[in-house]
């Protein structure tokens, strides 16, 4: 586990290596985070290859926007 921060301050909360997979994870307390809320994760994806890009949040259901998964925190912990 690690985190990532660019020189201009954009960051990703958690980089998780699980087996042969690399997950870039942003954690938000909102139940409806927007793409604007995860700009650090989106910036990271422009320069790095990952298996999954995930925003863990308070949503009641999982959904996807573009190449980013928005997962309720309970779903995320079940997948670990």
N, CA, C and O atoms as a printed pandas DataFrame, in Angstrom:
     atom_number atom_name residue_name chain_id  residue_number  x_coord  y_coord  z_coord
0              1         N          UNK        A               1    0.841   -1.180    0.000
1              2        CA          UNK        A               1    0.000    0.000    0.000
2              3         C          UNK        A               1    0.885    1.242    0.000
3              4         O          UNK        A               1    1.937    1.289    0.638
4              5         N          UNK        A               2    0.425    2.226   -0.727
5              6        CA          UNK        A               2    1.117    3.515   -0.750
6              7         C          UNK        A               2    0.109    4.571   -1.194
7              8         O          UNK        A               2   -1.062    4.271   -1.424
8              9         N          UNK        A               3    0.577    5.801   -1.308
9             10        CA          UNK        A               3   -0.260    6.865   -1.855
10            11         C          UNK        A               3    0.557    7.579   -2.912
11            12         O          UNK        A               3    1.745    7.302   -3.078
12            13         N          UNK        A               4   -0.070    8.492   -3.624
13            14        CA          UNK        A               4    0.616    9.188   -4.702
14            15         C          UNK        A               4    0.263   10.665   -4.648
15            16         O          UNK        A               4   -0.899   11.032   -4.473
16            17         N          UNK        A               5    1.267   11.498   -4.798
17            18        CA          UNK        A               5    1.050   12.943   -4.874
18            19         C          UNK        A               5    1.955   13.514   -5.956
19            20         O          UNK        A               5    3.152   13.228   -5.985
20            21         N          UNK        A               6    1.383   14.322   -6.845
21            22        CA          UNK        A               6    2.177   14.957   -7.886
22            23         C          UNK        A               6    2.843   16.205   -7.325
23            24         O          UNK        A               6    2.520   16.657   -6.225
24            25         N          UNK        A               7    3.772   16.754   -8.092
25            26        CA          UNK        A               7    4.464   17.964   -7.643
26            27         C          UNK        A               7    3.509   19.156   -7.542
27            28         O          UNK        A               7    3.785   20.100   -6.802
28            29         N          UNK        A               8    2.388   19.127   -8.276
29            30        CA          UNK        A               8    1.431   20.231   -8.180
30            31         C          UNK        A               8    0.334   19.990   -7.141
31            32         O          UNK        A               8   -0.608   20.776   -7.043
32            33         N          UNK        A               9    0.453   18.899   -6.358
33            34        CA          UNK        A               9   -0.449   18.678   -5.231
34            35         C          UNK        A               9   -1.613   17.736   -5.477
35            36         O          UNK        A               9   -2.347   17.434   -4.536
36            37         N          UNK        A              10   -1.818   17.255   -6.704
37            38        CA          UNK        A              10   -2.884   16.280   -6.943
38            39         C          UNK        A              10   -2.485   14.966   -6.282
39            40         O          UNK        A              10   -1.319   14.575   -6.328
40            41         N          UNK        A              11   -3.444   14.290   -5.672
41            42        CA          UNK        A              11   -3.081   13.059   -4.986
42            43         C          UNK        A              11   -4.141   11.977   -5.134
43            44         O          UNK        A              11   -5.307   12.243   -5.425
44            45         N          UNK        A              12   -3.689   10.748   -4.920
45            46        CA          UNK        A              12   -4.538    9.573   -4.859
46            47         C          UNK        A              12   -4.363    9.012   -3.460
47            48         O          UNK        A              12   -3.236    8.820   -3.003
48            49         N          UNK        A              13   -5.474    8.746   -2.773
49            50        CA          UNK        A              13   -5.415    8.341   -1.372
50            51         C          UNK        A              13   -4.685    7.024   -1.154
51            52         O          UNK        A              13   -3.959    6.876   -0.171
52            53         N          UNK        A              14   -4.868    6.058   -2.062
53            54        CA          UNK        A              14   -4.310    4.735   -1.823
54            55         C          UNK        A              14   -3.985    4.056   -3.141
55            56         O          UNK        A              14   -4.821    3.998   -4.043
56            57         N          UNK        A              15   -2.775    3.545   -3.245
57            58        CA          UNK        A              15   -2.380    2.667   -4.340
58            59         C          UNK        A              15   -2.208    1.296   -3.700
59            60         O          UNK        A              15   -1.351    1.108   -2.836
60            61         N          UNK        A              16   -3.019    0.352   -4.125
61            62        CA          UNK        A              16   -3.035   -0.973   -3.514
62            63         C          UNK        A              16   -2.604   -2.001   -4.542
63            64         O          UNK        A              16   -3.203   -2.117   -5.611
64            65         N          UNK        A              17   -1.561   -2.746   -4.209
65            66        CA          UNK        A              17   -1.128   -3.843   -5.070
66            67         C          UNK        A              17   -1.640   -5.128   -4.457
67            68         O          UNK        A              17   -1.314   -5.470   -3.320
68            69         N          UNK        A              18   -2.458   -5.842   -5.241
69            70        CA          UNK        A              18   -3.107   -7.067   -4.776
70            71         C          UNK        A              18   -2.833   -8.151   -5.816
71            72         O          UNK        A              18   -3.450   -8.165   -6.881
72            73         N          UNK        A              19   -1.911   -9.055   -5.507
73            74        CA          UNK        A              19   -1.508  -10.049   -6.494
74            75         C          UNK        A              19   -0.877   -9.361   -7.678
75            76         O          UNK        A              19    0.063   -8.583   -7.518
76            77         N          UNK        A              20   -1.384   -9.638   -8.872
77            78        CA          UNK        A              20   -0.870   -9.008  -10.093
78            79         C          UNK        A              20   -1.621   -7.735  -10.452
79            80         O          UNK        A              20   -1.389   -7.159  -11.515
80            81         N          UNK        A              21   -2.509   -7.295   -9.587
81            82        CA          UNK        A              21   -3.336   -6.122   -9.869
82            83         C          UNK        A              21   -2.842   -4.898   -9.114
83            84         O          UNK        A              21   -2.275   -5.004   -8.026
84            85         N          UNK        A              22   -3.069   -3.737   -9.710
85            86        CA          UNK        A              22   -2.798   -2.458   -9.050
86            87         C          UNK        A              22   -4.079   -1.642   -9.084
87            88         O          UNK        A              22   -4.636   -1.379  -10.150
88            89         N          UNK        A              23   -4.538   -1.248   -7.909
89            90        CA          UNK        A              23   -5.758   -0.464   -7.778
90            91         C          UNK        A              23   -5.389    0.947   -7.322
91            92         O          UNK        A              23   -4.633    1.113   -6.365
92            93         N          UNK        A              24   -5.915    1.951   -7.999
93            94        CA          UNK        A              24   -5.795    3.351   -7.570
94            95         C          UNK        A              24   -7.124    3.705   -6.915
95            96         O          UNK        A              24   -8.184    3.561   -7.523
96            97         N          UNK        A              25   -7.057    4.172   -5.661
97            98        CA          UNK        A              25   -8.274    4.335   -4.865
98            99         C          UNK        A              25   -8.357    5.742   -4.284
99           100         O          UNK        A              25   -7.411    6.245   -3.676
100          101         N          UNK        A              26   -9.495    6.349   -4.485
101          102        CA          UNK        A              26   -9.812    7.637   -3.852
102          103         C          UNK        A              26  -10.929    7.381   -2.853
103          104         O          UNK        A              26  -11.855    6.623   -3.144
104          105         N          UNK        A              27  -10.859    7.993   -1.693
105          106        CA          UNK        A              27  -11.858    7.791   -0.642
106          107         C          UNK        A              27  -12.593    9.106   -0.401
107          108         O          UNK        A              27  -11.978   10.132   -0.108
108          109         N          UNK        A              28  -13.914    9.059   -0.527
109          110        CA          UNK        A              28  -14.741   10.252   -0.335
110          111         C          UNK        A              28  -15.868    9.941    0.639
111          112         O          UNK        A              28  -16.428    8.845    0.614
112          113         N          UNK        A              29  -16.203   10.901    1.495
113          114        CA          UNK        A              29  -17.291   10.705    2.467
114          115         C          UNK        A              29  -18.656   10.981    1.867
115          116         O          UNK        A              29  -19.674   10.695    2.497
116          117         N          UNK        A              30  -18.697   11.522    0.683
117          118        CA          UNK        A              30  -19.953   11.861    0.019
118          119         C          UNK        A              30  -20.692   10.608   -0.458
119          120         O          UNK        A              30  -20.074    9.584   -0.748
120          121         N          UNK        A              31  -22.011   10.706   -0.533
121          122        CA          UNK        A              31  -22.784    9.610   -1.125
122          123         C          UNK        A              31  -22.916    9.790   -2.633
123          124         O          UNK        A              31  -23.323    8.869   -3.341
124          125         N          UNK        A              32  -22.571   10.970   -3.116
125          126        CA          UNK        A              32  -22.650   11.244   -4.560
126          127         C          UNK        A              32  -21.428   12.036   -5.033
127          128         O          UNK        A              32  -21.570   13.176   -5.475
128          129         N          UNK        A              33  -20.239   11.451   -4.946
129          130        CA          UNK        A              33  -19.063   12.198   -5.415
130          131         C          UNK        A              33  -19.142   12.421   -6.920
131          132         O          UNK        A              33  -19.648   11.578   -7.661
132          133         N          UNK        A              34  -18.643   13.548   -7.349
133          134        CA          UNK        A              34  -18.656   13.877   -8.778
134          135         C          UNK        A              34  -17.267   13.634   -9.370
135          136         O          UNK        A              34  -16.299   13.415   -8.642
136          137         N          UNK        A              35  -17.190   13.675  -10.670
137          138        CA          UNK        A              35  -15.904   13.521  -11.338
138          139         C          UNK        A              35  -14.957   14.646  -10.919
139          140         O          UNK        A              35  -13.743   14.449  -10.880
140          141         N          UNK        A              36  -15.495   15.806  -10.611
141          142        CA          UNK        A              36  -14.671   16.924  -10.147
142          143         C          UNK        A              36  -14.023   16.618   -8.789
143          144         O          UNK        A              36  -12.916   17.074   -8.502
144          145         N          UNK        A              37  -14.728   15.843   -7.962
145          146        CA          UNK        A              37  -14.219   15.491   -6.630
146          147         C          UNK        A              37  -13.026   14.543   -6.681
147          148         O          UNK        A              37  -12.284   14.423   -5.706
148          149         N          UNK        A              38  -12.842   13.880   -7.799
149          150        CA          UNK        A              38  -11.760   12.895   -7.895
150          151         C          UNK        A              38  -10.732   13.292   -8.950
151          152         O          UNK        A              38  -10.218   12.448   -9.683
152          153         N          UNK        A              39  -10.446   14.571   -9.012
153          154        CA          UNK        A              39   -9.519   15.056  -10.041
154          155         C          UNK        A              39   -8.107   14.489   -9.867
155          156         O          UNK        A              39   -7.404   14.286  -10.857
156          157         N          UNK        A              40   -7.687   14.235   -8.645
157          158        CA          UNK        A              40   -6.370   13.633   -8.427
158          159         C          UNK        A              40   -6.295   12.237   -9.021
159          160         O          UNK        A              40   -5.295   11.876   -9.641
160          161         N          UNK        A              41   -7.342   11.454   -8.836
161          162        CA          UNK        A              41   -7.402   10.104   -9.398
162          163         C          UNK        A              41   -7.416   10.174  -10.927
163          164         O          UNK        A              41   -6.704    9.418  -11.588
164          165         N          UNK        A              42   -8.206   11.057  -11.479
165          166        CA          UNK        A              42   -8.273   11.202  -12.937
166          167         C          UNK        A              42   -6.923   11.631  -13.510
167          168         O          UNK        A              42   -6.514   11.151  -14.567
168          169         N          UNK        A              43   -6.239   12.523  -12.820
169          170        CA          UNK        A              43   -4.918   12.973  -13.263
170          171         C          UNK        A              43   -3.925   11.814  -13.226
171          172         O          UNK        A              43   -3.123   11.649  -14.145
172          173         N          UNK        A              44   -3.979   11.027  -12.179
173          174        CA          UNK        A              44   -3.090    9.871  -12.036
174          175         C          UNK        A              44   -3.288    8.898  -13.195
175          176         O          UNK        A              44   -2.317    8.355  -13.722
176          177         N          UNK        A              45   -4.533    8.677  -13.592
177          178        CA          UNK        A              45   -4.836    7.716  -14.654
178          179         C          UNK        A              45   -4.306    8.160  -16.011
179          180         O          UNK        A              45   -4.093    7.327  -16.891
180          181         N          UNK        A              46   -4.092    9.454  -16.191
181          182        CA          UNK        A              46   -3.526    9.939  -17.456
182          183         C          UNK        A              46   -2.093    9.466  -17.663
183          184         O          UNK        A              46   -1.640    9.340  -18.801
184          185         N          UNK        A              47   -1.375    9.203  -16.566
185          186        CA          UNK        A              47    0.049    8.876  -16.662
186          187         C          UNK        A              47    0.415    7.478  -16.183
187          188         O          UNK        A              47    1.559    7.056  -16.347
188          189         N          UNK        A              48   -0.535    6.748  -15.593
189          190        CA          UNK        A              48   -0.213    5.447  -15.003
190          191         C          UNK        A              48   -1.244    4.392  -15.401
191          192         O          UNK        A              48   -2.431    4.681  -15.551
192          193         N          UNK        A              49   -0.759    3.172  -15.565
193          194        CA          UNK        A              49   -1.625    2.043  -15.864
194          195         C          UNK        A              49   -2.029    1.373  -14.553
195          196         O          UNK        A              49   -1.173    1.075  -13.720
196          197         N          UNK        A              50   -3.311    1.138  -14.369
197          198        CA          UNK        A              50   -3.805    0.411  -13.206
198          199         C          UNK        A              50   -4.844   -0.608  -13.665
199          200         O          UNK        A              50   -5.433   -0.477  -14.738
200          201         N          UNK        A              51   -5.052   -1.608  -12.845
201          202        CA          UNK        A              51   -6.062   -2.609  -13.142
202          203         C          UNK        A              51   -7.454   -2.058  -12.871
203          204         O          UNK        A              51   -8.393   -2.287  -13.633
204          205         N          UNK        A              52   -7.566   -1.317  -11.753
205          206        CA          UNK        A              52   -8.855   -0.728  -11.378
206          207         C          UNK        A              52   -8.645    0.671  -10.836
207          208         O          UNK        A              52   -7.663    0.940  -10.143
208          209         N          UNK        A              53   -9.571    1.560  -11.154
209          210        CA          UNK        A              53   -9.630    2.902  -10.573
210          211         C          UNK        A              53  -10.940    2.952   -9.794
211          212         O          UNK        A              53  -12.019    2.764  -10.357
212          213         N          UNK        A              54  -10.830    3.210   -8.487
213          214        CA          UNK        A              54  -11.991    3.079   -7.610
214          215         C          UNK        A              54  -12.148    4.321   -6.752
215          216         O          UNK        A              54  -11.170    4.859   -6.232
216          217         N          UNK        A              55  -13.387    4.773   -6.608
217          218        CA          UNK        A              55  -13.730    5.791   -5.626
218          219         C          UNK        A              55  -14.616    5.105   -4.594
219          220         O          UNK        A              55  -15.737    4.699   -4.899
220          221         N          UNK        A              56  -14.113    4.979   -3.386
221          222        CA          UNK        A              56  -14.893    4.412   -2.282
222          223         C          UNK        A              56  -15.707    5.553   -1.685
223          224         O          UNK        A              56  -15.170    6.617   -1.380
224          225         N          UNK        A              57  -17.008    5.322   -1.520
225          226        CA          UNK        A              57  -17.868    6.408   -1.066
226          227         C          UNK        A              57  -19.046    5.868   -0.251
227          228         O          UNK        A              57  -19.115    4.674    0.039
228          229         N          UNK        A              58  -19.957    6.750    0.109
229          230        CA          UNK        A              58  -21.129    6.413    0.916
230          231         C          UNK        A              58  -22.347    6.071    0.054
231          232         O          UNK        A              58  -23.460    5.979    0.572
232          233         N          UNK        A              59  -22.154    5.883   -1.233
233          234        CA          UNK        A              59  -23.265    5.580   -2.131
234          235         C          UNK        A              59  -23.985    4.303   -1.683
235          236         O          UNK        A              59  -23.391    3.441   -1.036
236          237         N          UNK        A              60  -25.256    4.194   -2.032
237          238        CA          UNK        A              60  -26.020    2.992   -1.688
238          239         C          UNK        A              60  -25.884    1.913   -2.753
239          240         O          UNK        A              60  -26.318    0.780   -2.547
240          241         N          UNK        A              61  -25.281    2.256   -3.896
241          242        CA          UNK        A              61  -25.112    1.277   -4.962
242          243         C          UNK        A              61  -23.813    1.559   -5.725
243          244         O          UNK        A              61  -23.313    2.684   -5.746
244          245         N          UNK        A              62  -23.291    0.514   -6.344
245          246        CA          UNK        A              62  -22.089    0.668   -7.166
246          247         C          UNK        A              62  -22.481    1.199   -8.537
247          248         O          UNK        A              62  -23.543    0.869   -9.064
248          249         N          UNK        A              63  -21.610    2.027   -9.106
249          250        CA          UNK        A              63  -21.828    2.517  -10.463
250          251         C          UNK        A              63  -20.486    2.885  -11.071
251          252         O          UNK        A              63  -19.470    2.943  -10.379
252          253         N          UNK        A              64  -20.497    3.128  -12.350
253          254        CA          UNK        A              64  -19.268    3.458  -13.078
254          255         C          UNK        A              64  -19.493    4.721  -13.897
255          256         O          UNK        A              64  -20.540    4.904  -14.518
256          257         N          UNK        A              65  -18.488    5.585  -13.883
257          258        CA          UNK        A              65  -18.456    6.747  -14.773
258          259         C          UNK        A              65  -17.122    6.703  -15.494
259          260         O          UNK        A              65  -16.054    6.728  -14.883
260          261         N          UNK        A              66  -17.220    6.637  -16.819
261          262        CA          UNK        A              66  -16.021    6.484  -17.658
262          263         C          UNK        A              66  -15.274    5.246  -17.189
263          264         O          UNK        A              66  -15.854    4.161  -17.185
264          265         N          UNK        A              67  -14.027    5.361  -16.799
265          266        CA          UNK        A              67  -13.247    4.189  -16.390
266          267         C          UNK        A              67  -13.062    4.105  -14.873
267          268         O          UNK        A              67  -12.140    3.443  -14.397
268          269         N          UNK        A              68  -13.926    4.768  -14.119
269          270        CA          UNK        A              68  -13.803    4.794  -12.660
270          271         C          UNK        A              68  -15.019    4.140  -12.019
271          272         O          UNK        A              68  -16.163    4.467  -12.333
272          273         N          UNK        A              69  -14.742    3.202  -11.108
273          274        CA          UNK        A              69  -15.794    2.541  -10.351
274          275         C          UNK        A              69  -16.082    3.344   -9.089
275          276         O          UNK        A              69  -15.155    3.754   -8.392
276          277         N          UNK        A              70  -17.346    3.569   -8.792
277          278        CA          UNK        A              70  -17.760    4.186   -7.541
278          279         C          UNK        A              70  -18.393    3.073   -6.715
279          280         O          UNK        A              70  -19.436    2.529   -7.078
280          281         N          UNK        A              71  -17.750    2.747   -5.606
281          282        CA          UNK        A              71  -18.200    1.620   -4.796
282          283         C          UNK        A              71  -18.586    2.071   -3.397
283          284         O          UNK        A              71  -17.874    2.858   -2.773
284          285         N          UNK        A              72  -19.731    1.567   -2.899
285          286        CA          UNK        A              72  -20.013    1.776   -1.476
286          287         C          UNK        A              72  -18.891    1.121   -0.663
287          288         O          UNK        A              72  -18.361    0.080   -1.053
288          289         N          UNK        A              73  -18.541    1.726    0.450
289          290        CA          UNK        A              73  -17.407    1.211    1.222
290          291         C          UNK        A              73  -17.618   -0.235    1.651
291          292         O          UNK        A              73  -16.646   -0.986    1.731
292          293         N          UNK        A              74  -18.835   -0.647    1.927
293          294        CA          UNK        A              74  -19.078   -2.043    2.325
294          295         C          UNK        A              74  -18.752   -3.005    1.184
295          296         O          UNK        A              74  -18.180   -4.070    1.415
296          297         N          UNK        A              75  -19.111   -2.637   -0.033
297          298        CA          UNK        A              75  -18.795   -3.470   -1.192
298          299         C          UNK        A              75  -17.279   -3.600   -1.357
299          300         O          UNK        A              75  -16.762   -4.682   -1.638
300          301         N          UNK        A              76  -16.584   -2.488   -1.180
301          302        CA          UNK        A              76  -15.129   -2.508   -1.331
302          303         C          UNK        A              76  -14.499   -3.483   -0.338
303          304         O          UNK        A              76  -13.650   -4.289   -0.719
304          305         N          UNK        A              77  -14.904   -3.418    0.925
305          306        CA          UNK        A              77  -14.299   -4.291    1.919
306          307         C          UNK        A              77  -14.654   -5.756    1.694
307          308         O          UNK        A              77  -13.881   -6.638    2.069
308          309         N          UNK        A              78  -15.796   -6.030    1.097
309          310        CA          UNK        A              78  -16.132   -7.413    0.753
310          311         C          UNK        A              78  -15.216   -7.944   -0.343
311          312         O          UNK        A              78  -14.916   -9.137   -0.372
312          313         N          UNK        A              79  -14.777   -7.087   -1.226
313          314        CA          UNK        A              79  -13.896   -7.505   -2.321
314          315         C          UNK        A              79  -12.468   -7.756   -1.870
315          316         O          UNK        A              79  -11.727   -8.484   -2.531
316          317         N          UNK        A              80  -12.076   -7.163   -0.758
317          318        CA          UNK        A              80  -10.712   -7.378   -0.287
318          319         C          UNK        A              80  -10.553   -8.807    0.155
319          320         O          UNK        A              80   -9.471   -9.201    0.590
